[in-house]
């Protein structure tokens, strides 16, 4: 379990926060250095307008980190931490399972939490709750799912254990929803690991690609029928809201905002058989869409740099993928770690009616995998085989035109330490 860490204070506009001189070297020595790390070669130059304190551009298909800035700087993550929550809890409950919400499950949320509008004493399917998490970043949905999982404290412990399994050593979990809490931190590198892990799950991919969905509301007193209302994804790069143009090939993943964290965002897009993941943390508030603008610019650069840039590191694989004789992680050796099995997933944005349990849209999956050869233990081979089977199923869905179950993506926020 990662040791508690004090969150970096949110600097005033006139201040220039300084990253630590020594940071983690998980994924490669260059990723532990402060400042921009890039080896362009024949690739185009990076955009000049990137103001994020920390960012990562990575190829999820190969695991290569194409460029980064302060990749392991431990900063408040806001609701992007919900990706780790989903990695931890989403596989546990069938999406059609129904749950009756108790008052206790909605009683312990932070002041000003973002909400999807869950009502006590009403039934919700698990897939409805996940749409509330991904589309509206609903802390009420997170807390209901966390209580289903054994409670807030138990879920936080499991999330921390999952972060350790994913070798996300910069992350310290205090709340499951990303609500500002003392010591709750993550990094652009870790958030990219969480996104890559999540995209290996068909439900995660589907939820984070959904633009709009119908969400269960109150029961009509006269007809006794359950009403619904529409919810829209708060990921502006996906939906094109607030004056943004939807990014071509974008498949999610998660955004966040609190007063302490500022804006944070991890986005993934598919092009030419590759899935790129970009994480941007704490850009300057030059524009209301600044985090999305910078993510789009870095995605543009990343796709243009593929095959031309020398990677500055790798996205490490989960510890469960490694046998005892596998290559040690970079944090232990100081050397660049071997990339984990690649996972690129592309899903077209979908619209869904959550009350019918069926997607009304379609989802296409794009796949990438790195197959390692020689010297692999049985445990690693089995783990890789499971991932290949999962990605094979997604590929078959894309080829046949059938859709994995539909879902969403989201953002977080609050008032006092406001989240939206």
C-alpha positions in Angstrom: 0.0 0.0 0.0 1.4 3.4 -1.0 2.4 5.7 1.8 0.1 8.7 2.4 1.3 11.8 0.6 0.4 15.4 1.0 -1.4 16.7 -2.1 0.5 19.4 -4.0 -1.1 22.7 -3.2 -3.0 24.4 -6.0 -0.8 27.3 -7.0 -2.1 30.8 -7.5 -2.1 32.2 -11.0 1.0 34.1 -10.3 2.9 31.1 -9.0 4.8 28.4 -10.9 4.6 25.1 -9.1 7.9 23.2 -9.1 7.9 19.4 -9.5 9.9 17.2 -7.2 13.5 16.6 -8.3 13.2 12.9 -7.5 10.2 11.0 -8.7 9.4 7.4 -9.4 11.1 5.7 -12.3 8.5 3.1 -12.9 8.3 2.7 -16.7 11.7 4.1 -17.3 14.4 6.4 -16.0 13.4 9.4 -18.2 9.8 9.3 -16.7 11.3 10.1 -13.3 12.9 13.3 -14.4 11.2 16.7 -14.1 10.2 18.6 -17.2 9.2 17.6 -20.7 10.7 14.3 -21.8 10.6 13.6 -25.6 13.0 12.2 -28.2 11.4 13.5 -31.4 13.8 12.3 -34.1 11.8 12.7 -37.3 8.6 13.4 -35.4 7.0 16.9 -35.4 7.7 19.2 -32.5 5.4 19.1 -29.5 2.7 21.9 -29.3 3.9 25.0 -27.6 0.6 25.8 -25.9 0.5 22.9 -23.4 0.2 24.3 -19.8 -0.6 21.2 -17.8 1.6 20.6 -14.8 1.8 17.0 -15.7 0.9 14.9 -18.8 1.5 11.7 -20.6 1.1 10.6 -24.3 1.1 6.8 -24.6 0.3 4.1 -27.1 -2.0 1.7 -25.4 -1.4 -0.8 -28.2 2.3 -1.2 -27.7 2.7 0.2 -24.2 5.2 2.9 -25.4 5.2 6.3 -23.7 5.8 8.7 -26.6 6.3 11.8 -24.5 5.6 13.0 -21.0 6.0 15.9 -18.6 6.4 15.2 -14.9 4.8 11.9 -15.5 5.1 10.7 -11.8 4.3 14.0 -10.1 1.8 13.2 -7.3 -1.2 15.5 -7.7 -4.9 15.5 -6.7 -6.7 13.5 -9.3 -10.3 14.6 -8.8 -12.8 12.3 -10.5 -10.3 10.7 -12.8 -9.8 8.4 -9.8 -13.1 6.9 -10.7 -11.3 4.9 -13.4 -9.5 3.0 -10.6 -12.8 2.6 -8.8 -14.2 1.0 -12.0 -11.2 -1.2 -12.5 -11.7 -2.5 -8.9 -15.5 -2.9 -8.6 -17.0 -3.1 -12.1 -16.1 -6.8 -12.7 -17.8 -7.9 -9.5 -21.5 -7.4 -10.3 -23.6 -8.5 -13.3 -24.9 -5.5 -15.1 -28.6 -6.6 -14.8 -28.5 -7.1 -11.1 -31.1 -5.0 -9.3 -30.3 -3.2 -6.0 -32.7 -1.2 -3.7 -30.9 1.9 -2.5 -31.0 2.5 1.3 -30.8 5.9 2.9 -27.5 5.0 4.6 -25.9 4.5 1.2 -26.5 8.2 0.3 -25.8 9.6 3.7 -22.0 10.0 3.7 -21.2 11.9 0.6 -19.0 15.0 0.7 -20.5 18.5 0.6 -21.3 19.7 -3.0 -20.7 16.2 -4.5 -21.7 15.8 -8.2 -24.9 13.7 -8.4 -26.7 11.7 -11.0 -30.0 11.8 -9.0 -30.3 8.5 -7.3 -33.3 8.2 -4.9 -33.5 6.1 -1.8 -35.9 3.1 -1.6 -35.9 2.7 -5.4 -34.4 -0.1 -7.5 -31.6 0.4 -9.9 -29.8 -2.0 -12.1 -26.0 -2.1 -11.8 -25.7 -0.9 -15.4 -27.8 2.2 -14.4 -25.4 2.9 -11.6 -22.3 2.6 -13.8 -23.9 5.0 -16.3 -24.3 7.4 -13.4 -20.6 7.0 -12.6 -19.3 7.4 -16.1 -21.7 9.9 -17.7 -22.4 12.2 -14.8 -19.6 11.3 -12.4 -22.2 10.8 -9.8 -20.8 10.4 -6.4 -24.2 9.0 -5.3 -23.7 6.2 -7.8 -20.2 5.5 -6.6 -21.3 5.3 -3.0 -24.2 2.9 -3.7 -21.8 0.6 -5.6 -19.2 0.9 -2.9 -21.8 -0.1 -0.2 -22.8 -3.0 -2.4 -19.1 -3.9 -2.4 -18.8 -4.0 1.4 -18.6 -0.4 2.3 -16.5 2.7 1.7 -13.6 1.7 3.8 -13.4 -1.8 2.3 -13.6 -0.4 -1.3 -10.9 2.1 -0.6 -8.6 -0.7 0.6 -9.4 -2.7 -2.5 -8.7 0.2 -4.7 -5.4 0.7 -3.1 -4.6 -2.9 -3.5 -5.6 -2.7 -7.2 -3.3 0.3 -7.7 -0.5 -1.7 -6.2 -1.2 -4.6 -8.5 -1.1 -2.2 -11.5 2.2 -0.9 -10.2 0.6 2.6 -9.8 2.9 3.6 -6.9 2.1 7.3 -7.1 -1.5 6.7 -6.1 -2.9 7.0 -2.5 -6.6 6.4 -2.2 -8.7 8.1 0.5 -12.1 8.3 -1.1 -13.6 6.1 -3.9 -15.1 9.0 -5.8 -12.1 11.3 -6.1 -13.5 13.9 -3.7 -10.8 16.1 -2.3 -9.3 14.6 0.8 -6.0 15.2 2.5 -3.3 13.0 1.1 -5.3 11.7 -1.9 -3.0 11.8 -4.9 -2.2 10.1 -8.2 -0.1 10.9 -11.3 -0.5 11.3 -15.0 1.3 8.0 -15.4 -0.9 6.1 -12.9 -4.1 7.5 -14.4 -2.9 6.3 -17.8 -2.4 2.8 -16.3 -5.9 2.9 -14.9 -7.4 3.9 -18.3 -5.4 1.2 -20.1 -6.5 -1.5 -17.7 -10.1 -0.4 -17.9 -10.2 -0.4 -21.7 -9.5 -4.2 -21.5 -13.0 -4.6 -20.1 -15.8 -4.6 -22.6 -18.3 -3.0 -20.2 -15.8 -0.3 -19.2 -15.2 0.5 -22.9 -18.9 0.6 -23.6 -19.7 2.9 -20.7 -17.0 5.4 -21.4 -18.1 5.7 -25.0 -21.7 6.6 -24.3 -22.8 10.2 -25.1 -26.3 10.1 -23.6 -28.6 7.6 -21.8 -31.9 7.4 -20.1 -31.7 7.2 -16.3 -34.4 5.8 -14.0 -36.3 8.5 -12.1 -39.3 8.5 -9.7 -42.3 6.3 -9.9 -45.4 8.1 -11.3 -48.0 8.3 -8.5 -50.9 7.8 -11.0 -49.6 5.2 -13.4 -47.2 3.6 -11.0 -44.7 3.5 -14.0 -41.1 4.4 -13.5 -40.2 7.6 -15.2 -36.8 8.3 -16.9 -34.7 11.4 -17.6 -31.8 11.9 -20.0 -28.3 12.2 -18.9 -25.4 13.5 -21.0 -21.8 12.7 -20.7 -19.8 15.5 -19.3 -16.7 14.7 -21.4 -16.8 17.6 -23.8 -14.2 16.1 -26.1 -16.6 13.2 -26.7 -19.9 15.1 -26.9 -18.9 18.4 -28.4 -20.6 20.3 -25.7 -19.6 23.8 -24.5 -18.3 24.8 -27.9 -15.9 21.8 -28.3 -15.7 19.8 -31.5 -15.9 16.0 -30.8 -12.4 14.5 -31.3 -12.4 12.0 -34.2 -12.1 8.4 -32.8 -12.4 9.4 -29.2 -13.6 6.6 -26.9 -13.7 8.3 -23.5 -12.3 8.0 -20.8 -12.7 10.2 -17.7 -12.5 13.8 -16.7 -12.6 15.6 -13.3 -12.6 18.9 -11.6 -12.3 20.1 -8.0 -11.1 23.5 -6.7 -8.0 21.8 -5.2 -7.2 19.6 -8.2 -8.2 21.9 -11.0 -9.1 20.1 -14.2 -7.9 16.6 -14.9 -8.6 14.4 -17.9 -7.6 11.1 -19.4 -8.8 10.6 -23.0 -8.3 7.8 -25.5 -8.7 7.8 -29.2 -8.3 5.2 -32.0 -6.7 5.7 -35.4 -4.9 3.5 -37.8 -5.0 0.4 -35.6 -3.5 2.2 -32.6 -5.1 3.5 -29.4 -3.5 6.5 -27.9 -4.1 7.5 -24.3 -3.4 11.1 -23.1 -3.6 12.3 -19.5 -3.4 16.0 -18.7 -3.4 17.2 -15.1 -3.8 20.8 -13.8 -3.6 23.0 -16.9 -3.7 26.7 -16.5 -7.3 28.1 -16.6 -6.7 29.9 -19.9 -10.0 28.7 -21.3 -13.0 26.9 -19.9 -12.1 24.0 -22.2 -8.4 24.1 -21.6 -7.9 20.5 -20.5 -9.8 19.2 -23.5 -8.0 21.6 -25.9 -4.6 20.4 -24.6 -5.6 16.7 -24.7 -6.7 17.1 -28.3 -3.4 18.8 -29.2 -1.4 16.0 -27.6 -3.5 13.3 -29.3 -2.9 15.1 -32.7 0.8 15.1 -32.0 0.8 11.5 -30.8 -0.8 10.1 -33.9 1.6 12.2 -36.1 4.6 10.9 -34.1 3.8 7.2 -34.3 6.7 5.4 -35.8 8.8 8.5 -35.8 9.5 9.2 -32.2 11.8 7.2 -29.8 9.8 6.2 -26.7 10.8 7.7 -23.4 9.4 4.8 -21.4 6.7 2.2 -21.2 3.4 1.5 -19.5 4.2 -1.4 -17.1 1.8 -4.3 -16.9 0.1 -5.6 -13.8 2.1 -7.5 -11.3 -0.2 -10.4 -11.8 1.1 -10.7 -15.4 4.6 -11.3 -14.1 6.1 -14.6 -13.0 8.9 -14.7 -10.5 11.5 -14.8 -13.3 10.0 -12.0 -15.3 11.8 -8.7 -15.9 11.7 -6.6 -12.7 9.8 -3.3 -12.7 11.8 -0.2 -13.4 11.2 1.0 -9.8 13.3 -1.8 -8.6 16.0 -1.8 -11.2 16.2 1.8 -12.3 16.0 0.6 -15.9 13.1 0.9 -18.4 10.6 -1.9 -17.7 9.3 -4.3 -20.3 5.9 -3.1 -21.6 2.8 -5.0 -20.5 0.6 -6.6 -23.0 -0.8 -4.0 -25.3 -4.4 -3.1 -25.1 -6.0 -0.7 -27.6 -9.7 -0.5 -27.7 -11.8 1.7 -30.0 -15.5 2.3 -29.4 -17.7 4.6 -31.3 -19.8 6.8 -29.1 -23.2 5.4 -28.4 -26.6 6.4 -27.2 -28.4 4.0 -24.9 -31.7 3.4 -23.2 -30.7 2.2 -19.8 -34.3 1.1 -18.9 -34.3 -1.7 -21.5 -31.0 -3.3 -20.6 -30.0 -3.2 -24.3 -27.8 -0.8 -26.2 -29.6 1.1 -29.0 -26.3 2.2 -30.4 -23.3 0.2 -31.8 -19.8 -0.2 -30.6 -16.8 -1.0 -32.7 -13.6 -2.2 -31.1 -10.1 -1.8 -32.4 -7.4 -4.0 -31.0 -3.7 -4.0 -30.3 -1.6 -6.6 -28.5 2.1 -7.1 -27.9 3.0 -10.8 -27.7 6.1 -11.5 -25.7 8.2 -14.6 -26.5 10.6 -16.7 -24.5 11.1 -17.1 -20.8 7.5 -16.6 -19.7 6.1 -18.4 -16.6 2.8 -20.2 -16.6 1.0 -17.4 -14.7 2.0 -14.8 -17.2 1.0 -16.9 -20.1 -2.5 -17.6 -18.6 -3.0 -13.9 -17.9 -2.1 -13.0 -21.5 -4.3 -15.7 -22.9 -7.3 -14.3 -20.9 -6.6 -10.8 -22.3 -6.3 -12.1 -25.8 -9.6 -13.9 -25.5 -11.2 -10.7 -24.2 -9.9 -8.6 -27.0 -10.8 -11.3 -29.5 -14.4 -11.1 -28.3 -14.3 -7.4 -28.8 -12.8 -7.8 -32.3 -15.5 -10.3 -33.2 -18.2 -7.8 -32.1 -16.7 -5.2 -34.3 -16.5 -7.5 -37.3 -20.1 -8.7 -36.9 -21.6 -5.3 -36.1 -22.9 -6.5 -32.7 -22.4 -4.3 -29.7 -21.0 -4.9 -26.3 -23.3 -3.6 -23.6 -23.5 0.2 -23.7 -22.4 2.7 -21.0 -20.6 6.1 -20.5 -17.9 8.4 -19.3 -17.8 11.3 -16.7 -16.3 14.1 -14.6 -16.3 15.0 -10.9 -16.8 18.1 -8.8 -18.0 19.9 -5.8 -18.7 23.3 -4.2 -16.4 24.0 -1.3 -13.7 22.1 -3.1 -16.1 22.2 -6.1 -16.5 19.3 -8.5 -18.5 19.2 -11.7 
